[in-house]
Amino acid sequence: MAAAFSGVSGQTAADKTEVIEAIYLARADAEGGAGEPVEEFLVTDVPIFCVVELADGDPVTVTLNFVAANVPGVKKDSRVVTTAYTTKQGETRVNFSGRPHKLWVAGRYRADILVDGEVKKSVEFDIKQPASVPAASKFTQTRQPSRQARPRKKP
């Protein structure tokens, strides 16, 4: 499930506690980068992107822990992907991506976002199996092509 979180505007530096302005999950776009926010994924959606928009451009270390919250065959709360990035002065957006070795395992996952080692936001979402392929109609050709004998070459 994609989610956006808004920070509180008009805060002073002393009382500003929201360092994350927004976070969303996305599939790859046509160029292979993070696309538009989406609310659900399929096991074939590789990679999955997590976009973090920061409230200001001060350097911080942003960490993504991609966690199997409730995935059959995987220990609850196991980290599937962990990656971190330290922003430079003026950077306010971090694009993370995560990918399995082959396909995702269907289940409930969570993206935990840490800033300088402290959990700031979490987003839970589901990865589902694609809809089953409809059964073939009676008009669909199901006959296997026959093998034709190859002529033998003469020595």
C-alpha positions, -999 to +999 in steps of 0.1 A: +000+000+000+014+034-009+012+061+016+021+097+019+029+115+051+029+152+054+051+172+077+040+202+097+048+234+080+059+266+098+079+250+125+111+265+139+143+246+139+140+240+177+106+223+175+109+206+141+107+169+146+094+157+112+124+152+089+104+132+064+079+152+043+066+122+023+072+086+015+057+064-012+062+031-030+063+027-067+069+003-096+095+010-123+086+035-150+094+032-187+130+044-181+135+020-152+133+046-124+107+051-097+073+057-113+041+070-098+029+060-063+010+027-063-010+009-037-004-028-045+023-049-060+026-083-078+053-108-072+066-099-107+071-062-098+109-062-096+123-039-084+100-021-059+110+015-052+106+035-020+109+072-025+116+094+006+112+131+004+129+150+032+117+182+048+150+201+044+183+197+027+206+191+057+228+160+054+214+129+070+217+092+067+185+076+055+181+038+058+155+016+043+147-017+060+124-038+038+108-062+062+087-094+057+059-086+081+037-116+074+051-137+045+045-175+044+078-194+049+097-163+061+103-156+098+081-127+109+098-093+108+128-106+089+147-080+069+146-087+032+165-057+020+185-031+039+202-002+023+213+033+033+223+066+018+238+097+033+225+128+016+246+158+006+238+194+015+207+204-005+194+169-013+158+164-003+149+131-021+162+096-017+152+068-042+157+033-028+149+001-047+147-035-036+147-067-055+147-104-047+169-130-063+140-141-086+104-130-078+089-117-046+071-141-023+035-131-019+026-117+016+025-086+037+057-064+039+068-032+056+092-005+046+108+011+077+126+044+071+152+054+096+169+088+097+203+089+115+195+055+130+160+064+143+128+049+128+108+078+115+081+062+093+068+028+083+046+018+054+029-017+052+018-031+019+009-064+002+026-082-026+001-105-044+001-133-069-011-122-104-046-132-113-048-167-128-048-171-165-083-179-178-089-215-189-084-221-226-116-220-246-128-250-266-118-231-297-082-228-286-058-251-305-043-276-280-028-300-304+010-303-302+028-298-335+040-331-350+076-339-354+086-344-389+112-369-399+144-354-411+159-368-443+191-387-437+222-373-454+239-397-477+276-403-469 
